[in-house]
């Protein structure tokens, strides 16, 4: 028996596994792999030694041995998360991102309070290889948050964000063009999640929201666009349009004015003018607002129309004396404008100082008022007046000897009144509200901006 013992020992020694010494890494095969940090509580003991050997073997390309060492570390200490992270890198070295991802996820589970930067980076690389760019971006952002000194990774995050926004934007625009509004809204919302400081995304989303009828959401998005880019005149104009549609006249006017202060726009100018005109009209008496529908207008209505629309043309033509002595318009809704046209000599009171505000306006009455307004235009622009001052229009129902002929001829020659049929004037026909408005508008155009 004693003679057999040395032989048995020799045989056992020959069968024992050989311990491969830890290699010295001079040129890492995977320099892009970030080595996990071993916490102080895990830095000593067999697991730590197996882990260090495993990382060295990984960096010389001995993946099978490295995997064995990391497995040993986890068998010895199941909570040794750096070894789990390293197993993920072994799979990445094998180009197997699908197999790598569970290792990084388990490493995060083992170290939930403070994820290791290396784990987040490895997880991001795995997700990126699997085509899950948005998830990869979140992993890389977590790595940067854990270690802000990762400037190169931070730049990579920005590139991924930009790529994500570009792809999301393309999907959103395609969906919008195809009329898939819900899909477009979802795509824009996702793009904003990746790039929340991009004002144009909010502006485009707002346009889709408005198209879908979500006016409040659209308004909020346009306002967000302006908050991010105060020079965004287009969003301001859209805000004005939404507020105007909702009846917020003051808010709409401010938005239009702010937009024009940034960027001149004929369209916004037109909207602002129209808004102000409608606002001014809304403040006028109901009787005035009803003129356009009147089958026949009164002298008071004509005076109000001239006084409001052509007030600047009346300035400087005011005269005193009997023109200011009118006895029958006190407390009348159009009293202010009646006095204005009377003082300017555009519409005269009668001999008894009565204006007769309820009297119906005939075509000859309107022609007389228009001729006097045209005289005001001619005084300021004589060249423009030559075409109508020298004209002698022939009417089939109004002779040149008629007292109203000169006024009728001037009004028709100037293009502010039309003939009836081929050559009739219809001197006694009552004037409709629409006809009076059209004539005053033409005088306004002839007078030009004032």
C-alpha positions as CSV (number, residue, x, y, z in Angstrom):
1,X,0.0,0.0,0.0
2,X,2.8,2.4,0.9
3,X,4.4,1.7,-2.5
4,X,1.2,2.6,-4.3
5,X,0.7,6.0,-2.5
6,X,3.4,8.0,-4.4
7,X,2.1,6.7,-7.7
8,X,-1.5,7.7,-6.8
9,X,-0.4,11.1,-5.8
10,X,1.5,11.5,-9.0
11,X,-1.5,10.4,-11.0
12,X,-3.8,12.9,-9.0
13,X,-1.4,15.7,-9.7
14,X,-1.4,15.0,-13.4
15,X,-5.2,15.1,-13.5
16,X,-5.7,18.4,-11.5
17,X,-6.7,21.4,-13.6
18,X,-3.9,23.7,-14.5
19,X,-4.2,27.3,-13.2
20,X,-3.5,29.7,-16.1
21,X,-1.7,32.8,-14.8
22,X,-3.4,36.2,-15.3
23,X,-2.2,37.7,-18.6
24,X,-0.6,41.1,-18.9
25,X,-2.6,43.3,-21.2
26,X,-0.4,45.6,-23.3
27,X,-2.8,46.4,-26.1
28,X,-6.5,45.9,-25.2
29,X,-8.4,44.1,-28.0
30,X,-11.6,45.9,-27.0
31,X,-10.5,49.4,-25.9
32,X,-14.0,50.7,-26.4
33,X,-15.3,48.5,-23.6
34,X,-15.5,50.5,-20.3
35,X,-14.3,48.3,-17.4
36,X,-16.9,48.3,-14.6
37,X,-16.0,49.8,-11.2
38,X,-15.8,47.3,-8.4
39,X,-17.3,48.8,-5.2
40,X,-15.1,48.8,-2.1
41,X,-17.4,46.3,-0.4
42,X,-16.7,43.8,-3.2
43,X,-13.0,44.6,-4.0
44,X,-11.5,41.8,-2.0
45,X,-11.9,38.0,-2.0
46,X,-12.1,35.2,-4.6
47,X,-14.9,36.8,-6.6
48,X,-12.9,40.0,-7.1
49,X,-9.8,38.0,-8.1
50,X,-11.8,36.0,-10.7
51,X,-13.3,39.2,-12.0
52,X,-9.9,40.8,-12.5
53,X,-8.6,37.7,-14.3
54,X,-11.7,37.6,-16.4
55,X,-11.3,41.2,-17.6
56,X,-7.7,40.6,-18.5
57,X,-8.6,37.5,-20.6
58,X,-11.4,39.5,-22.2
59,X,-9.0,42.2,-23.4
60,X,-6.6,39.7,-25.0
61,X,-9.5,38.0,-26.8
62,X,-9.8,34.8,-24.8
63,X,-13.6,35.0,-24.5
64,X,-14.2,31.5,-23.3
65,X,-11.8,31.8,-20.4
66,X,-13.1,35.3,-19.5
67,X,-16.6,34.0,-19.4
68,X,-15.5,31.1,-17.1
69,X,-13.9,33.6,-14.7
70,X,-16.9,35.9,-14.6
71,X,-19.2,32.9,-14.0
72,X,-16.9,31.8,-11.1
73,X,-17.1,35.3,-9.6
74,X,-20.9,35.2,-9.6
75,X,-20.9,31.6,-8.2
76,X,-18.8,32.8,-5.4
77,X,-20.6,36.1,-4.8
78,X,-24.0,36.2,-6.7
79,X,-24.3,40.0,-6.0
80,X,-21.0,40.7,-7.8
81,X,-22.6,42.9,-10.5
82,X,-19.3,43.9,-12.2
83,X,-19.0,40.3,-13.3
84,X,-22.6,40.3,-14.7
85,X,-21.8,43.5,-16.7
86,X,-18.6,41.9,-18.0
87,X,-20.5,38.9,-19.2
88,X,-22.5,41.3,-21.3
89,X,-19.4,42.6,-22.8
90,X,-18.2,39.1,-23.6
91,X,-21.4,38.7,-25.6
92,X,-20.9,42.0,-27.3
93,X,-17.4,40.8,-28.3
94,X,-19.1,37.8,-29.8
95,X,-21.4,40.2,-31.7
96,X,-24.4,38.8,-30.0
97,X,-26.3,41.9,-28.7
98,X,-29.4,39.8,-28.0
99,X,-27.5,37.6,-25.5
100,X,-25.7,40.6,-24.0
101,X,-28.7,42.6,-23.1
102,X,-30.0,40.3,-20.3
103,X,-26.6,40.5,-18.6
104,X,-26.7,44.3,-18.4
105,X,-30.3,44.2,-17.2
106,X,-29.4,41.8,-14.4
107,X,-26.4,44.0,-13.5
108,X,-28.7,47.0,-13.1
109,X,-31.1,44.8,-10.9
110,X,-28.1,43.9,-8.7
111,X,-27.1,47.5,-8.3
112,X,-30.4,49.4,-8.4
113,X,-29.4,52.4,-6.2
114,X,-26.5,53.5,-8.3
115,X,-26.1,52.0,-11.7
116,X,-22.6,51.6,-13.0
117,X,-21.6,53.8,-16.0
118,X,-20.1,50.8,-17.7
119,X,-23.4,48.9,-17.4
120,X,-25.5,51.7,-18.9
121,X,-23.0,52.1,-21.8
122,X,-23.0,48.3,-22.5
123,X,-26.8,48.2,-22.3
124,X,-27.0,51.2,-24.8
125,X,-24.6,49.5,-27.2
126,X,-26.7,46.3,-27.1
127,X,-30.0,48.2,-27.7
128,X,-28.4,50.2,-30.5
129,X,-27.2,46.9,-32.2
130,X,-30.8,45.6,-31.9
131,X,-32.2,48.7,-33.6
132,X,-33.9,50.1,-30.5
133,X,-32.5,53.6,-30.8
134,X,-34.8,55.4,-28.4
135,X,-34.1,52.8,-25.7
136,X,-30.4,53.1,-26.4
137,X,-30.6,56.8,-26.1
138,X,-32.2,56.5,-22.6
139,X,-29.4,54.2,-21.5
140,X,-26.7,56.5,-22.8
141,X,-28.4,59.5,-21.1
142,X,-28.4,57.5,-17.8
143,X,-24.6,56.9,-18.3
144,X,-24.0,60.6,-18.8
145,X,-26.1,61.4,-15.8
146,X,-24.1,59.0,-13.7
147,X,-20.8,60.5,-15.0
148,X,-21.1,64.0,-16.5
149,X,-17.4,63.9,-17.5
150,X,-18.4,61.6,-20.4
151,X,-18.2,64.4,-22.9
152,X,-17.7,62.1,-25.9
153,X,-20.7,60.1,-24.9
154,X,-22.7,63.3,-24.4
155,X,-21.9,64.2,-28.0
156,X,-23.1,60.8,-29.1
157,X,-26.3,61.3,-27.2
158,X,-26.9,64.6,-29.1
159,X,-26.3,62.8,-32.4
160,X,-28.7,60.1,-31.5
161,X,-31.3,62.7,-30.4
162,X,-30.9,64.4,-33.7
163,X,-31.3,61.2,-35.7
164,X,-34.3,60.3,-33.6
165,X,-35.9,63.6,-34.2
166,X,-35.2,63.4,-37.9
167,X,-36.8,60.0,-38.2
168,X,-39.7,60.9,-36.0
169,X,-40.2,64.1,-37.9
170,X,-40.3,62.3,-41.2
171,X,-42.8,59.8,-39.8
172,X,-44.9,62.7,-38.5
173,X,-44.9,64.6,-41.7
174,X,-45.7,61.5,-43.8
175,X,-48.7,60.7,-41.5
176,X,-49.9,64.3,-41.6
177,X,-49.7,64.4,-45.4
178,X,-51.7,61.1,-45.6
179,X,-54.3,62.5,-43.2
180,X,-53.5,60.1,-40.4
181,X,-53.7,62.9,-37.8
182,X,-53.6,60.8,-34.6
183,X,-50.5,59.0,-35.9
184,X,-48.9,62.3,-36.8
185,X,-49.7,63.8,-33.3
186,X,-48.2,60.7,-31.7
187,X,-45.0,61.0,-33.8
188,X,-44.6,64.7,-33.2
189,X,-45.1,64.1,-29.4
190,X,-42.4,61.5,-29.5
191,X,-40.1,63.8,-31.4
192,X,-40.7,66.5,-28.8
193,X,-39.8,64.0,-26.1
194,X,-36.4,63.6,-27.7
195,X,-35.9,67.3,-28.4
196,X,-38.1,69.3,-26.1
197,X,-36.4,72.6,-26.9
198,X,-37.1,72.6,-30.7
199,X,-39.8,75.3,-31.3
200,X,-40.5,74.2,-34.9
201,X,-41.8,70.8,-33.6
202,X,-44.4,72.6,-31.4
203,X,-45.4,74.8,-34.3
204,X,-45.9,71.8,-36.7
205,X,-47.7,69.8,-34.0
206,X,-50.0,72.8,-33.3
207,X,-51.0,72.9,-37.0
208,X,-52.0,69.3,-36.8
209,X,-53.9,69.8,-33.5
210,X,-55.8,72.7,-35.1
211,X,-56.6,70.6,-38.2
212,X,-58.0,67.9,-35.9
213,X,-60.1,70.5,-34.0
214,X,-58.1,70.5,-30.8
215,X,-58.0,74.3,-30.6
216,X,-56.9,74.6,-27.0
217,X,-54.0,72.1,-27.5
218,X,-53.0,74.0,-30.7
219,X,-52.9,77.3,-28.9
220,X,-50.8,75.8,-26.1
221,X,-48.3,74.4,-28.6
222,X,-48.1,77.7,-30.6
223,X,-47.4,79.5,-27.3
224,X,-44.7,77.0,-26.4
225,X,-43.1,77.6,-29.8
226,X,-43.0,81.3,-29.1
227,X,-41.7,80.8,-25.6
228,X,-38.8,78.9,-27.0
229,X,-38.3,81.2,-30.0
230,X,-39.6,84.8,-29.3
231,X,-38.9,85.7,-33.0
232,X,-41.4,83.1,-34.3
233,X,-43.7,85.5,-36.1
234,X,-45.6,82.7,-37.8
235,X,-46.7,81.1,-34.5
236,X,-47.7,84.6,-33.2
237,X,-49.9,85.1,-36.3
238,X,-51.5,81.7,-35.7
239,X,-52.1,82.6,-32.0
240,X,-53.8,85.8,-33.2
241,X,-56.0,83.8,-35.6
242,X,-57.1,81.3,-32.9
243,X,-57.8,84.1,-30.4
244,X,-59.7,86.1,-33.0
245,X,-61.8,83.0,-33.8
246,X,-62.5,82.6,-30.1
247,X,-63.7,86.2,-29.7
248,X,-60.6,87.4,-27.8
249,X,-60.2,90.6,-29.8
250,X,-57.6,92.2,-27.5
251,X,-55.5,89.1,-27.3
252,X,-55.7,88.6,-31.1
253,X,-54.7,92.2,-31.8
254,X,-51.7,92.0,-29.5
255,X,-50.5,88.8,-31.2
256,X,-50.9,90.3,-34.7
257,X,-49.0,93.4,-33.6
258,X,-46.2,91.4,-32.1
259,X,-45.9,89.3,-35.2
260,X,-45.7,92.4,-37.5
261,X,-43.1,93.9,-35.2
262,X,-40.9,90.8,-35.9
263,X,-41.6,90.3,-39.6
264,X,-43.7,92.4,-42.0
265,X,-46.5,90.4,-43.6
266,X,-49.3,91.6,-46.0
267,X,-51.5,88.8,-44.8
268,X,-51.1,89.6,-41.1
269,X,-51.6,93.3,-41.9
270,X,-54.8,92.5,-43.6
271,X,-56.0,90.3,-40.7
272,X,-55.1,93.1,-38.2
273,X,-56.9,95.7,-40.3
274,X,-60.0,93.5,-40.6
275,X,-60.0,92.7,-36.9
276,X,-59.8,96.4,-36.0
277,X,-62.5,97.2,-38.4
278,X,-64.8,94.5,-37.0
279,X,-63.9,95.6,-33.5
280,X,-64.8,99.2,-34.3
281,X,-67.9,98.2,-36.1
282,X,-69.0,96.1,-33.1
283,X,-68.8,99.3,-30.9
284,X,-71.0,101.2,-33.3
285,X,-74.8,101.5,-32.9
286,X,-76.9,98.6,-34.1
287,X,-78.6,101.0,-36.5
288,X,-75.3,101.6,-38.3
289,X,-74.5,97.9,-38.4
290,X,-77.8,97.3,-40.1
291,X,-77.2,99.7,-43.0
292,X,-75.8,97.1,-45.4
293,X,-79.1,95.2,-45.3
294,X,-81.4,98.3,-45.6
295,X,-83.7,98.4,-48.6
296,X,-83.6,102.2,-48.4
297,X,-81.5,104.3,-46.2
298,X,-82.3,107.5,-44.3
299,X,-80.4,110.8,-44.2
300,X,-79.2,109.9,-40.7
301,X,-77.8,106.6,-41.9
302,X,-76.0,108.3,-44.8
303,X,-74.5,110.9,-42.5
304,X,-73.3,108.2,-40.2
305,X,-71.8,106.2,-43.1
306,X,-69.9,109.3,-44.4
307,X,-68.9,110.5,-40.9
308,X,-67.5,107.1,-39.9
309,X,-65.9,106.0,-43.1
310,X,-64.7,109.3,-44.4
311,X,-64.1,111.3,-41.2
312,X,-60.6,112.2,-42.2
313,X,-61.9,113.7,-45.5
314,X,-64.2,116.0,-43.6
315,X,-61.5,117.4,-41.4
316,X,-60.4,120.9,-42.3
317,X,-63.7,121.5,-44.1
318,X,-65.7,122.3,-41.0
319,X,-67.7,125.5,-41.1
320,X,-69.6,127.3,-38.4
321,X,-72.7,129.4,-38.6
322,X,-76.1,128.0,-39.4
323,X,-74.6,124.6,-40.3
324,X,-74.2,123.9,-36.6
325,X,-77.8,124.9,-35.8
326,X,-79.8,121.7,-36.3
327,X,-82.9,121.4,-34.2
328,X,-84.2,117.8,-34.7
329,X,-81.2,115.5,-34.0
330,X,-80.8,115.9,-30.2
331,X,-80.4,112.4,-28.6
332,X,-80.4,110.8,-32.0
333,X,-78.0,107.8,-32.3
334,X,-76.3,109.5,-35.4
335,X,-76.3,113.0,-34.0
336,X,-72.4,113.2,-33.8
337,X,-72.0,112.3,-37.5
338,X,-75.0,114.4,-38.6
339,X,-73.3,117.5,-37.1
340,X,-70.0,116.5,-38.7
341,X,-71.3,116.2,-42.3
342,X,-73.4,119.3,-41.8
343,X,-70.4,121.4,-40.6
344,X,-68.3,120.1,-43.5
345,X,-71.0,121.1,-46.0
346,X,-71.5,117.6,-47.3
347,X,-75.1,117.3,-46.2
348,X,-77.1,120.5,-45.5
349,X,-79.9,121.0,-43.0
350,X,-83.1,122.4,-44.5
351,X,-84.1,126.0,-44.3
352,X,-86.0,125.6,-41.0
353,X,-82.8,124.1,-39.4
354,X,-84.2,120.6,-39.5
355,X,-82.1,117.8,-40.8
356,X,-85.0,115.4,-41.1
357,X,-82.8,112.3,-40.1
358,X,-85.6,109.8,-40.9
359,X,-86.1,111.1,-44.5
360,X,-85.4,108.6,-47.2
361,X,-82.3,109.3,-49.4
362,X,-82.9,109.5,-53.1
363,X,-80.3,109.0,-55.9
364,X,-80.1,112.8,-56.4
365,X,-79.5,113.3,-52.6
366,X,-76.7,110.8,-52.7
367,X,-75.2,112.3,-55.8
368,X,-75.1,115.7,-54.2
369,X,-73.3,114.4,-51.1
370,X,-70.8,112.4,-53.2
371,X,-70.1,115.4,-55.5
372,X,-69.1,117.5,-52.5
373,X,-66.9,114.7,-51.2
374,X,-65.3,114.5,-54.6
375,X,-64.6,118.2,-54.4
376,X,-62.7,117.5,-51.2
377,X,-60.7,114.8,-53.0
378,X,-60.0,117.2,-55.9
379,X,-58.8,119.9,-53.6
380,X,-56.1,117.6,-52.3
381,X,-55.3,115.9,-55.7
382,X,-56.3,118.1,-58.6
383,X,-54.7,115.9,-61.2
384,X,-56.9,113.0,-60.2
385,X,-60.0,115.1,-60.5
386,X,-59.6,116.2,-64.1
387,X,-61.3,113.0,-65.4
388,X,-64.6,113.8,-63.7
389,X,-64.6,117.6,-63.3
390,X,-64.7,118.2,-67.1
391,X,-67.1,115.3,-67.9
392,X,-70.6,115.8,-69.1
393,X,-72.5,112.6,-68.8
394,X,-75.7,112.1,-70.8
395,X,-78.6,110.6,-69.0
396,X,-81.9,109.5,-70.5
397,X,-83.9,110.6,-67.5
398,X,-82.0,113.6,-66.2
399,X,-81.5,116.7,-68.4
400,X,-78.4,119.0,-68.1
401,X,-80.8,121.7,-66.9
402,X,-81.8,119.7,-63.8
403,X,-80.5,121.1,-60.5
404,X,-79.1,117.6,-59.7
405,X,-77.4,117.1,-63.0
406,X,-73.9,118.5,-62.2
407,X,-73.7,116.3,-59.1
408,X,-75.0,113.2,-60.9
409,X,-72.6,113.7,-63.8
410,X,-69.6,114.1,-61.5
411,X,-70.5,111.1,-59.4
412,X,-71.0,108.8,-62.5
413,X,-67.9,110.2,-64.3
414,X,-65.8,109.5,-61.2
415,X,-67.1,106.0,-61.1
416,X,-68.6,106.2,-57.6
417,X,-72.2,105.8,-58.9
418,X,-73.5,103.6,-61.7
419,X,-76.1,104.4,-64.3
420,X,-79.3,102.4,-64.5
421,X,-79.6,100.3,-67.7
422,X,-77.8,101.9,-70.6
423,X,-78.0,105.6,-69.7
424,X,-80.6,106.1,-67.0
425,X,-79.9,107.7,-63.6
426,X,-83.2,107.1,-61.8
427,X,-83.0,110.3,-59.8
428,X,-85.9,109.7,-57.5
429,X,-85.2,106.1,-56.7
430,X,-84.5,105.4,-53.0
431,X,-80.9,104.4,-52.3
432,X,-80.2,101.0,-50.8
433,X,-77.7,100.5,-47.9
434,X,-75.5,98.3,-50.1
435,X,-75.5,101.0,-52.8
436,X,-74.5,103.7,-50.4
437,X,-71.7,101.6,-48.9
438,X,-70.3,100.8,-52.3
439,X,-70.3,104.5,-53.3
440,X,-68.6,105.6,-50.0
441,X,-66.0,102.8,-50.4
442,X,-65.1,104.1,-53.8
443,X,-64.7,107.7,-52.5
444,X,-62.5,106.2,-49.8
445,X,-60.4,104.5,-52.5
446,X,-60.1,107.7,-54.5
447,X,-59.0,109.7,-51.4
448,X,-56.3,107.1,-50.7
449,X,-54.5,106.5,-47.4
450,X,-54.7,109.5,-45.0
